[in-house]
Amino acid sequence: MIDHIGLRTHQMDRMRAFYAAVLAELGYALSADYGESIAFGEKMTLWISASDAAPSSTHLAFQAPSRDAVERFHAAALKLGAGDHGAPGLRPHYHEHYYAAFVIDPDGNNIEAVCHDAC
């Protein structure tokens, strides 16, 4: 359903480094870099752009290939200074196998990595 998502930032260098590191743990790579705009994912699904407008504030959930990837994502994000917004673990109130972790990125976005598979 979603073709792409865009976030605005005042701190492009920090966001570039943050997303390159944490999304690598989920198997996603930087796919375009135009200096003031970058994209991640095979189909350039996530765009981050420098802007004079207020930074975005949103919730994004990225599919993780495994629970281990969720844990690596969380650890990498915290190492880069993200705020902990929910340690890796099961969230059975969503569904029986919902395994996720949540962090707050450098611009205040609530970022989640989630694995829906039973492991």
N, C-alpha and C positions, 0 to 999 in steps of 0.2 A: 504494500500500500504506500509506504513512504519511499520517495525517490532519494531525497537528501535532507539533511538538517544543517542549519547554519548557526554558529555561535559568534557573537561579537566580543572583542577583547581590547583592552588598553595595554596589555602586556604580552605581545605576540611571541617574543623570544621564550618567555617562561612557559606559555601555553604550548608552543611547538615542542619544547623539550619534555614537558609533562606528558602530553598525549602520545608522543613517539615512544616513550618508555612504557607507560602503562598499557597502551593498546598492543604493543609488541607481545606482552604476556598473554594476550588473548588471540594472537595470530593475525592481527591487523597491522598494516604497514602504511607509512606515509606514501600516498600515491600521486600527489601533486604539490609543488611548492612554487608559488608565484611571489614569494616575498611577503606581501601583505595579506595573502590568502593561502591557506594550505588545506589539503583534503586527505582523508584517510579511508582505507578500504578499497577493495578491488573495483568497486563501481563508484568510488568517490562519494560515499554516503554521508560522511561527516565533514563539514567545512568549518574552518575557524578563520575569521577575518579581523584584521585590525580595523578599529572604528573609533571615531570621536563620539559616537553615541554611547549611551550607558551599556556596560557589559550585559550579556545575556544572563538570565537566572532561570534555570530549567532543570528538569530531571531527565537524564538519559540512561537507558539500560542497554548494555552491550551483551550479546550472546557470547558465552564462554564455552569452549569445547569440553571442559571437564571441571570438576570441583578443584583440582589442583591449580588450574589456570585462574580460577576465582581467587584462590589464596595468593598466587604470585602477583596478580593484579593489585590486590589490596596492599601487599607488602611493598611493592614498587611505588605505589601512590604515596604511602606514608613516608617512605624514604625520601621522596621528592617534596615533602612538606604538606601534603594534602591533609585535611582534617578527617579524622575517623568518624564515620556516620553510621557504622554498623559492621562489626567484625564478620568474617566469613562464617557461615553457618546455615542450617536449614531454617526455612521460614514456612512451616507447615500450614500456617493460616492462609497462605496463598495456594499452595497445593503440596501434596505429600513429598515431592522430590525437589522443591524449589530451594536451591542452594545459592546464596548470594552474599555479596559484600558491597558496602556503600562508602563512598568518600566524598569530600567536598573539594572540588578542584580549585586552582588559584584564583578563579573569578567568582567562586561561590556557587557553582553549579553542583547539584546532587548527582553524582555519577555512580552507576551500579554495574557490576558484572554478575551475570546470572547463568547458572547451568540448570536445565530442567530435567536432566537425565538421572536415573537412579544409578548410583555407583556403589 
